[in-house]
Amino acid sequence: MKLYIKQKVFSWTDKFTVKDENGQDKYYVEGELFSWGKKLHVNDVNGNEAAFIQQKVFSFMPKYFVFINGEQVAEIVKEFTFLKPRYRIEGLDWEINGSFWAHDYEITQGGRHIVSISKEWMTWGDSYELDISDPRDEKIALAVVLTIDCVMAAAAAASSAT
């Protein structure tokens, strides 16, 4: 199954619309404007919360918690590296490999494909395609990908500010 994320270009808060393979809205993602650390709410089309992502404030390296149904299911940590960004997903036994800067990577578990992510270039705003193998992994895979995107966007904003 495939999901498509299209970020809005001019927005005061993070806003994403996630569509299915047929172009129908499946999830709405919105960040909180005034909060300590980054917070993203992932809601289904009926307005029910599907996932919640919260940044841990006062952490040496970026660290985010992913909640599904009110329970923490994963912790995504950006590891300290000099050249190529690396992430660790704690709580799921998932591994991430690929090029984060090119937005072309995949997540596996013991060799089993969970999700592959590819960025669509030459579009207005950032657009991503998620190819998820098992529908049961849909919400958590989406939340993990959104978390990595948050970390990458924050790093890009910090480097452009200097």
Order of alpha helices (4+ residues) and beta strands (2+ residues): beta-beta-beta-beta-beta-beta-beta-beta-beta-beta-beta-beta-alpha
